[in-house]
């Protein structure tokens, strides 16, 4: 199967889309958003980890799903250009993506307000961009 080649600008949009739609579209994050306290905890990390990992596997597992992801990322109403993470990825992609601001927030029982949400999205998007540029997903090549 031939690789889908994307430029860095497209990679940035995909990275931000994955961070915002996949992470905050998870059932656990949506439920937290509707709650009164909005406090993160390690149980949230585990639930989001499972859902996020499944979504990544599904989206990047088939060429047709990547094409849908590329198209969807073009239709985001709100977009912040991510800055590539300096921390290098380890063996587990999901652990790397969620191991920054999201994990810190869960450990600290941080309130998930708008500022914290944006900080988490920016961090995950920067990590996703690093993964895409490294070539972690074999169906996508960033030029």
LUMSE-867758 format. One record per residue (C-alpha): residue number from 1; chain; residue in three letters; x, y, z. Coordinates in pm, 1 decimal, decimal comma, padded with zeros to 6 digits. Layout:
# residues N
NUM | A | ALA | X | Y | Z
...
//
This chain:
# residues 143
1 | A | UNK | 00000,0 | 00000,0 | 00000,0
2 | A | UNK | 00153,5 | 00337,0 | -00099,6
3 | A | UNK | 00219,6 | 00594,6 | 00169,6
4 | A | UNK | 00014,9 | 00910,7 | 00192,0
5 | A | UNK | 00252,6 | 01205,8 | 00186,3
6 | A | UNK | 00156,7 | 01524,3 | 00366,4
7 | A | UNK | 00338,9 | 01852,5 | 00413,5
8 | A | UNK | 00426,6 | 01997,5 | 00753,7
9 | A | UNK | 00128,4 | 02234,7 | 00757,1
10 | A | UNK | -00109,7 | 01940,8 | 00704,2
11 | A | UNK | 00075,9 | 01743,7 | 00971,6
12 | A | UNK | 00019,7 | 02030,2 | 01215,1
13 | A | UNK | -00353,1 | 02036,2 | 01140,6
14 | A | UNK | -00379,5 | 01658,3 | 01180,6
15 | A | UNK | -00184,0 | 01675,1 | 01507,9
16 | A | UNK | -00415,9 | 01942,1 | 01648,3
17 | A | UNK | -00724,9 | 01757,2 | 01525,4
18 | A | UNK | -00612,9 | 01433,4 | 01693,2
19 | A | UNK | -00538,1 | 01619,3 | 02016,9
20 | A | UNK | -00870,1 | 01799,7 | 02029,3
21 | A | UNK | -01120,0 | 01564,6 | 01864,6
22 | A | UNK | -00979,7 | 01229,7 | 01979,0
23 | A | UNK | -00890,2 | 01336,7 | 02331,9
24 | A | UNK | -01182,7 | 01561,2 | 02418,2
25 | A | UNK | -01424,1 | 01348,2 | 02219,1
26 | A | UNK | -01364,2 | 01052,8 | 02448,6
27 | A | UNK | -01651,3 | 00948,4 | 02672,0
28 | A | UNK | -01453,5 | 01008,0 | 02992,1
29 | A | UNK | -01352,2 | 01361,9 | 02893,8
30 | A | UNK | -01703,3 | 01447,6 | 02771,9
31 | A | UNK | -01849,6 | 01321,0 | 03100,4
32 | A | UNK | -01600,7 | 01525,2 | 03300,1
33 | A | UNK | -01689,4 | 01833,1 | 03097,2
34 | A | UNK | -02052,3 | 01797,5 | 03206,3
35 | A | UNK | -01968,8 | 01751,0 | 03575,1
36 | A | UNK | -01961,6 | 02014,9 | 03846,0
37 | A | UNK | -01610,8 | 01959,9 | 03987,2
38 | A | UNK | -01421,2 | 01901,3 | 03662,4
39 | A | UNK | -01125,5 | 01759,2 | 03854,1
40 | A | UNK | -00885,1 | 01521,1 | 03680,4
41 | A | UNK | -00764,3 | 01200,2 | 03848,0
42 | A | UNK | -00570,6 | 00887,4 | 03753,2
43 | A | UNK | -00886,1 | 00688,2 | 03678,3
44 | A | UNK | -00958,2 | 00945,8 | 03408,7
45 | A | UNK | -00609,1 | 00891,4 | 03267,6
46 | A | UNK | -00672,2 | 00516,0 | 03239,7
47 | A | UNK | -01012,2 | 00559,3 | 03073,5
48 | A | UNK | -00887,3 | 00819,5 | 02827,5
49 | A | UNK | -00575,5 | 00609,7 | 02756,5
50 | A | UNK | -00791,4 | 00312,8 | 02648,2
51 | A | UNK | -01020,5 | 00519,9 | 02426,5
52 | A | UNK | -00740,5 | 00730,8 | 02279,8
53 | A | UNK | -00533,0 | 00423,2 | 02195,4
54 | A | UNK | -00828,2 | 00257,2 | 02021,7
55 | A | UNK | -00898,7 | 00570,9 | 01817,3
56 | A | UNK | -00533,3 | 00602,1 | 01712,4
57 | A | UNK | -00517,5 | 00236,6 | 01609,2
58 | A | UNK | -00836,2 | 00271,1 | 01408,9
59 | A | UNK | -00749,4 | 00601,6 | 01241,6
60 | A | UNK | -00393,9 | 00512,6 | 01146,2
61 | A | UNK | -00454,0 | 00144,5 | 01083,0
62 | A | UNK | -00601,2 | 00180,4 | 00735,5
63 | A | UNK | -00537,2 | 00411,8 | 00444,7
64 | A | UNK | -00906,5 | 00496,9 | 00405,1
65 | A | UNK | -00927,4 | 00612,7 | 00768,2
66 | A | UNK | -00619,9 | 00831,9 | 00726,6
67 | A | UNK | -00780,2 | 00996,4 | 00425,2
68 | A | UNK | -01091,7 | 01068,0 | 00634,5
69 | A | UNK | -00871,8 | 01208,2 | 00911,7
70 | A | UNK | -00686,4 | 01433,3 | 00665,6
71 | A | UNK | -01014,3 | 01563,8 | 00527,5
72 | A | UNK | -01168,9 | 01617,6 | 00872,4
73 | A | UNK | -00866,1 | 01810,9 | 00994,5
74 | A | UNK | -00925,0 | 02070,2 | 00721,9
75 | A | UNK | -01269,0 | 02152,4 | 00861,7
76 | A | UNK | -01171,7 | 02250,6 | 01215,5
77 | A | UNK | -01331,4 | 02577,9 | 01317,3
78 | A | UNK | -01066,5 | 02650,6 | 01581,0
79 | A | UNK | -00699,4 | 02571,6 | 01529,8
80 | A | UNK | -00376,5 | 02654,9 | 01712,7
81 | A | UNK | -00060,2 | 02568,8 | 01522,6
82 | A | UNK | 00124,7 | 02315,7 | 01738,6
83 | A | UNK | 00490,7 | 02342,5 | 01830,1
84 | A | UNK | 00676,3 | 02015,1 | 01789,0
85 | A | UNK | 00751,1 | 01857,8 | 02127,1
86 | A | UNK | 01114,1 | 01842,6 | 02230,3
87 | A | UNK | 01064,1 | 01523,6 | 02430,5
88 | A | UNK | 01137,4 | 01222,8 | 02211,5
89 | A | UNK | 00879,7 | 00942,4 | 02181,4
90 | A | UNK | 00926,9 | 00612,3 | 02358,9
91 | A | UNK | 00791,5 | 00271,8 | 02265,0
92 | A | UNK | 00425,9 | 00334,0 | 02353,5
93 | A | UNK | 00261,5 | 00599,9 | 02136,3
94 | A | UNK | -00042,0 | 00657,3 | 02360,7
95 | A | UNK | 00175,4 | 00682,1 | 02671,0
96 | A | UNK | 00391,8 | 00940,2 | 02494,8
97 | A | UNK | 00093,1 | 01146,0 | 02377,0
98 | A | UNK | -00078,2 | 01153,1 | 02715,6
99 | A | UNK | 00238,9 | 01158,8 | 02927,5
100 | A | UNK | 00284,5 | 01534,7 | 02944,6
101 | A | UNK | 00033,1 | 01794,1 | 03063,5
102 | A | UNK | -00256,4 | 01548,3 | 03073,6
103 | A | UNK | -00077,3 | 01305,2 | 03304,9
104 | A | UNK | 00051,8 | 01591,0 | 03522,2
105 | A | UNK | -00302,3 | 01724,2 | 03555,8
106 | A | UNK | -00438,5 | 01383,1 | 03655,5
107 | A | UNK | -00164,5 | 01330,3 | 03914,8
108 | A | UNK | -00223,9 | 01677,1 | 04062,2
109 | A | UNK | -00607,5 | 01649,7 | 04048,8
110 | A | UNK | -00604,1 | 01970,1 | 03846,5
111 | A | UNK | -00932,6 | 02138,9 | 03758,1
112 | A | UNK | -01013,2 | 02089,1 | 03390,8
113 | A | UNK | -01105,7 | 02446,8 | 03308,0
114 | A | UNK | -01069,1 | 02611,1 | 02966,2
115 | A | UNK | -00705,8 | 02710,6 | 03025,6
116 | A | UNK | -00606,3 | 02359,9 | 03136,4
117 | A | UNK | -00793,1 | 02207,1 | 02841,6
118 | A | UNK | -00609,1 | 02427,0 | 02593,4
119 | A | UNK | -00274,9 | 02352,6 | 02761,6
120 | A | UNK | -00341,8 | 01978,0 | 02731,9
121 | A | UNK | -00451,7 | 02004,2 | 02367,7
122 | A | UNK | -00141,5 | 02208,2 | 02278,5
123 | A | UNK | 00085,7 | 01956,3 | 02451,9
124 | A | UNK | -00075,3 | 01650,1 | 02292,3
125 | A | UNK | -00076,1 | 01820,1 | 01949,6
126 | A | UNK | 00295,1 | 01900,2 | 01980,4
127 | A | UNK | 00365,9 | 01538,5 | 02070,7
128 | A | UNK | 00148,3 | 01413,1 | 01784,0
129 | A | UNK | 00337,1 | 01638,3 | 01543,5
130 | A | UNK | 00667,4 | 01494,6 | 01668,2
131 | A | UNK | 00533,9 | 01143,0 | 01604,7
132 | A | UNK | 00414,7 | 01227,6 | 01254,4
133 | A | UNK | 00747,4 | 01388,3 | 01163,6
134 | A | UNK | 00937,3 | 01091,8 | 01306,7
135 | A | UNK | 00730,8 | 00859,6 | 01086,3
136 | A | UNK | 00569,8 | 00666,6 | 01368,6
137 | A | UNK | 00272,5 | 00593,7 | 01144,0
138 | A | UNK | 00386,7 | 00403,0 | 00839,1
139 | A | UNK | 00097,4 | 00514,6 | 00619,1
140 | A | UNK | 00184,2 | 00884,4 | 00658,2
141 | A | UNK | 00501,8 | 01049,3 | 00540,7
142 | A | UNK | 00564,5 | 01414,2 | 00628,1
143 | A | UNK | 00777,0 | 01604,9 | 00379,5
//
